[in-house]
Amino acid sequence: MSSDLSADAVEALLQRRWPETRIEPSLARMRALMDLMDQPQTRYPVVHITGSNGKSSTARMVDELFRALGLRTGRFTSPHLESSRERICLNGEPISEERYVAAYTELEPYLQLVDAGHGIDQDSTQVPVSYFEAMTAMAYATFADAPVDVAIVEVGMGGSWDATNVADGRIAIVTPIALEHTNYLGDNVEQIATEKSGIIKDSATAILAAQTQEVAEILLRRCADVGAVAAREGVEFGVLDRQVAVGGQMLSIQGLAARYDNLLLHLWGTHQASNAACALAAIEAFFGHDSPQTIDEEVLREAFFEITSPGRLEIVRTSPTTLVDASHNPAGMKATVQTLQESFDFSRLIGVFAASSDKDIPAMIELLEPVLDEIVITTNNSARSRDIDSTAAIAVEYFGSDRVVVEPRLPEALETAVSLAEDGEHFAGVGVIVTGSVYTAGDARKLFNPDRKKPWQK
């Protein structure tokens, strides 16, 4: 393998592998890779995160808190918004192109061996290493080489057989679980919860976000079966008070060890407050060993102040206020709509919507209808983007034909949305929200280029 590869060339090679949407549920390939690589995932403690929504935001919060406390961090999340290097972060920043290329170059000989069946049980289904499995292996090796003091790892899908689950998390965070990926995880929340509970390992601490009763029972049963300690939002920890503030919300959180007040979080919504409580509880448990440890409140305030979550109701433009949001399932869209109603005072709001074909598009559009004046249906750059005509037909069912506009390309869709927002007698409080898919959010971010310091960041 040539060492003269570019990051783009590496991404092209990775993209030739099985895509993330084509899954053979097994850890056989990852275990074989880890054996060949001398088990890099065992060389640092891991905070492992699963759930249906909020995983990436929670991972970023945990990362920020660890770094504020002086730890060197690795963070693995998916999917990415703009560049695959975003998935593998060191100390809060995507890895460099040079490190990205080096990680792949070191991995490539092992990929060839596993692709050929080396280390794979003969009874296992023989398929090539997937894109996601290769990226996971690159992350684990990069964290070991850095080295990091702790890795924060988000599952790709599910839990038990997810590629990331070759690691044993000292802390397992389970964000709210809802119906998703039913073709792989099961057609009811009980089956999905059982699959996701697989990241809870022997003697770990499980930080459990508020769940429905049937999901909570499954997670608690898993904790009992493997001897893990369960910490439940609303029982052992949780949000005590939450006030909408300029640019976000002010929180009071009861942690596992102490109460923390006046935490300014520059993210909106009850779901982000819940994510923050889970992140804080995870940090207390990580340092506590036998009992949770109190975190210095001033350090905590400074860390919360710096937290961002790109693509999650992110303001990427003013005049008109334009939000980019990666919600891609009904549970996430419900949280987005509730947050729009609570935290924003739009007199006129236009939606730009594009989603993947395997998502519950009717449910998402139905949730959006009460908060949008009009909706612009478009496409994103993913091959999975839903046919625009069929999406528009769904939108007409809920909005009526007079409130639906079709623009095949996202740049023109954004221009149209801005014009619609500013149309008529509404001169203040107008806005645009771009949503429906992580891919849509990523495409929009590229166009708006919001990666600059926020006003509150140093």
N, C-alpha and C positions, 0 to 999 in steps of 0.2 A: 504494500500500500504506500503510495507516494506521500511524503510529508509536505508536498507543495499544494495540497488541497486547500480550497477556500471554504469558508463557512457555508456559502451557497451550494458548493459542490457536495459538501457533507449532507446538507439538508436534502438535496436531490437524491443522494444514495439512500438515505433513510426513508424517503417517501416512496421508493420503489418496493419497500417491504409491505407486509400486510398492513393495511390501514387500521386506525383505531376503531373503525366501525365494523371490522371483520375480526371476530374474537373466537378463539378456541379455548374455552375455559379450563386452564391448567396452569400449574406452577412448574411443570416439568422443564420447560426451556429456561426459565429464570433460575431454577435451582442448578441446572447444568452450567449456566453462565457464571453464577456465583462460585461454584466449585472451581471452575477454571481460573477465576480471578482472585481466588484465595479469600472469599467471603468479605468483601469490603464493607458490606452493610452491618457487620458486627463490630466495627471499630469505633463506634460512637453511639451514644444514646439517641433514641428516635422518639419523636412525638408523631404519632400516626393519626391521620384524620380521615374519617369517612362521613357519609350522610348524603342527602339529596341536594341540598342547597346550602351555601354559606361556607363551603370547605376552603375555597381560595382566600376569601376575606379573613376567615379565622386563622389560616396559616400565616398570612401577612401580619396579623396582630401578634401571634405568638412569636414570630420572627423579630418584630420590632421590640417586644418586651425583653426577649433574651438579649438582644444587642444592647439595649439600654442598661442591662445588668452586667455587661462586660463580656458576654460569651460570643465566640465566633460561630456563625450559623451557616448551615446549608439549607436551602428550601427547594423542594420539588413540587410543582403544581402543574395542573393541566386543565383544559387546553390552553394554548397561548393566545394572546390577542394579536400580536404583530410578528413576533420572531420566536422561533423555537428555543432560542437561547434564554428567553424569559422563564422557561420551565425550570432551569437549573440556576439557582441564585446562590452566591456566596456573599455573606454579610450584607444581604438586602439588595444586591445588584446582580443583574444577569451576568453569566460568565462571559468572558471576553471571547472574541472570535478565535484567538490563538488557543485558548484552553478548550474551547468547543471542538476544534479540529483535532487537538491532541487527544482528547478523550475518545473521539471516534476512532482515530488511528490506532490507539492502544486496544480498543475493543474489537476491531474488525477481524483479526485472526480468530478470536473466540466465537464471533458470530458465524464464521464459515464452518467451524467445527460443530457447533450446535445445529446449524442448518443441515449438516450432513448426518445428524443423529447422534453425535458423540455425547455420552452421558445421559441419553434419553432411554428410558425403559422401552423394550421392544413392544410392550403392550400399549404404549401411549400412542396417541394420534401424532403422526409425524408431519408437522407443518413448519414453515420457516419462522424464525424469530420475527416478531412483529415490530412495527415502528415504535409503539409504546414500550414494549419490552426493552428494545435497544436504548431508548431514551432513559428508562429507569436504570438500566445497568450503567449508563454513562454518568447518571447523577450519583449513584452510590459510589462509583470509583472516584469521581471528582471530589466528593466529600471526604473520602479516605485520604486522598492525596493532598488536600488543602493544608493541614487537616482541619476539621471543624470540631467544636466542642459539643454540638448537638445538631441533629438534622430534623427538619420539620417536613413531613412527607404526606402529601395528599394522594389518596387512592385515585386511580383512573376510573374504575367502575366497580361497584360492589365492595368486596372485602376479602372473603376466604381465598378465592383464586385470583385476585387482582395481582398483577405483576409486582407491585410494591410489597406484597405480604410475605416476601422472603425475609423481611426484617421483623424483629420482635420489638414493638414499641413499648418503652417504659410507660408512656402515657398514650392512651387511646382516646381521641375525641370523636364523639358521634353527634354530628349536627342533625337537625330535624330530618326525619325520613318520610318520604312520600312515594307515590307511584312514579317510576321512571325505568327506562330500559327494560320493560317487561319481557321482551323477547329473550333476555339473558338472565335477569334477576328473579323472575317470577311475576305472576299476574295479580298478586295482592301484597299489601304492605307487610304482612307477617312473613312471607317468603323473602321479601327484599330485606327486612330487618335481620332475618336469620343469616342471610348471606353477608350483610355488612358487619354483623357482630363478630365475624371471623377475625377481625383485626385485634380484638381484645384477647390478650395473651396471659399466660400464667404469671401471677404476681404483679400484673400491671395495675395502674390506676385508670379507670374509665371515667372520663368526663362526659356526662350525658346531658345534652340539651333537652329541653322540654319536648316530650313525645306524646303521641296518643297512647292510651292505656295498653292496647295490644302490642304496640312496639316496645313500650317500656318494659313490659313483662318479659319479652324475649331477650332484651338486652340484659336485664337483671339476672335472668336464668343463666345466660352465658357467663356473666361475672361469677356467679356461684359455682358453675361447673369448672371454671379454670382457676378459681382462687384469686380473682381480681377484686380490687376495691372499687366500689361504685360511688360516684359523687353525682347527684342529680340536681339539675337546675330547678329551682323552686323549692328544694328541700335542703340540701347541703350548701348551696350557693345560689345567687341569682341577682337580678336587677331590683334594687329597692326603690329607686326613684329615677325618673327620666324626664327631662325638660327640653323642649325644642329650643335650640340656641342659634345664634347667627353662625351660619356655616356648618351646622351639625346639631349636636345634642350634648347636654350636660348630664352625666350619670353619677349615681351612687350605687355601688355594687357591694353586696355581701360576698366576700370570698370564702374560701375554706378555712382561712386562719384569721381574717380580720375584715372590718368594713372599710371601704375606701370611698371618699366623697370628692365632689368637684372634679370629676374626670371629664375633660372636654374632648369629645370624639368628633372629628370632622367627617363623619359619615351619618347618613340619615336612616331612620326607621327602627322599629322595635326589633327587627331581625338582626340588625347590626349591633344593637345593644346586647342582645342575647349572645351573639358571636363574641362580643367583648368580654362578657361574663365568663364564657367558656374558656377563652384564652387566658384570662386572669387566673381562673381556678387551675388550669393546666400548669401554669408557671409555679403557683404555690405548691402544687403536688409534686412537681419535678424536683424542687429544691428541698422538699420536706422529708423525703425518705419515709420514716415511720409516721410522721405527722406533718401536715402542711405548714409551710413557713411564710410568715408575714413578709410582704414586699415593701420596701421603702416607698412611702406615699409620694414624696416629691419626685423620685425617679419615675414612678408609675405615671404621674400626671404628665411629665415631659414626654414619656413614651407614647401615651395615648394621643397627645397633642400632634405627634408626628405621623400617626397612622394614616395611610391612604389605601384605597382599593380601586385601582384603575378599572374602568368599564362597569362599575357598579354605581349607578346613578351619579356618574361623574360629570361635572360641569366642564364642557370642553369649549364653550363659547358663551359670550354675553351679547346681548342686543341682536337678536333675541336670545334669551337663556336657552342653551341647547345641552341636553343631557344624553349621555351614552350609557346604555344599560344592557348587560349581558343576560338578562333573564331569558330562559329558553324552555321552561316547563310551567305548568299551571301554578304550582306552589310558589315558584320564584316570581311569577308575574303577579300573583295575588299580593305578595309582599311589596312589590314595586308600586302597585296601584294604591295600596294602603298608605305607603310612604308619600306618594304624590299628594294624596288628599290631606295628609297630616302636616307635612313640612313645606309645601309649596302653595302659593296663592296665585295660580295662573288664572287670568281672565279668559285666555284662549290658548289651547294646547293642541298641537298637531303631532301625530305619531308617524314615524317612518318605520315600517315593519318588513322584515325578511326573516324567514325561519328555515330550518332544515326539514326535509321531507318526512323524517321519522318522528317528528315532534307532534304534540297535540295542539295543532294550530287553531282549531275552532275554540277550544277552551281558553287559549291565551287571548284571542281576539275578542271573545265575549267579555273577558275580564277588563280589557282595555276600553271597551265602548263607552262606559259611563264617564270616563275622565278625558276622552279625546273629542275635540270638535270635528276633526276630520282625520283620515288615515291615508298615508301614501304607501302603497304596496310596491315593493321593489325586490331585488335579489342581492345576494352577497357573492363573494368569490369562491365559495365552497361548491364542490361538485354535488353536494347533498342539498343545495338550496332548492326549496320547493318551487315547482312550476308556478310562474307568476300569475297565469290565468286562473288556475285552480285556487290559489291563495286569494286572489281578488274576488272570486266568486264566493268564497267563505266570508270575506269581509263585507260584501254586499248584503249577505244574510243578516248580519248584525247591525251594520251601520246604515244600510240603504244606499242606493246607487249615487245619490247626490252628495254623500260624505266620503266617497272612496275615489282616490286618484291612483292611477297606475303609471309608474315610471320604471322602465326596465333596468336602468343603471342607477347605482347608489348616488353618484355625484349629482346627477340631475334630480334625483328624488329629494336630496337635501336642499337643493336650491328651491325646488317647488314647495317644500315644507316651510322654508323660511318665508317665502312669498305669501303662502296661505296664512301663516301665523300673523304677519303684519298687515294682512288684508282687512279692509273695513275700518271701523271706528275704534279698534283696540290698539292703543298706542303704548300701553303699559301693561306689565304682567303677562306678556305673551311668551310662549315657549315652544320648543320642539323636543321630542324624545325619540331617540333611535334605539330600537329594541328588537327582541325576537330570537337572538342567537348570539353566541360568543363570537362567531365569525362576523356577524353584522357589526357588533360593537368594535371588533378589531379593525375592520375596514373603515369604519367611521373615524376611529382614532387616528388612523394614518392620514386621513384627509384633514383633520383638525389639528393634528400635532400638538396635543396638550401636555407632552412630557417636559414641563418646565416647572420650576419651583412654585408652589402655591404661596399666596400672600403670607401665610403663617409660618412657612418653612424658612429656616435660616440659610 
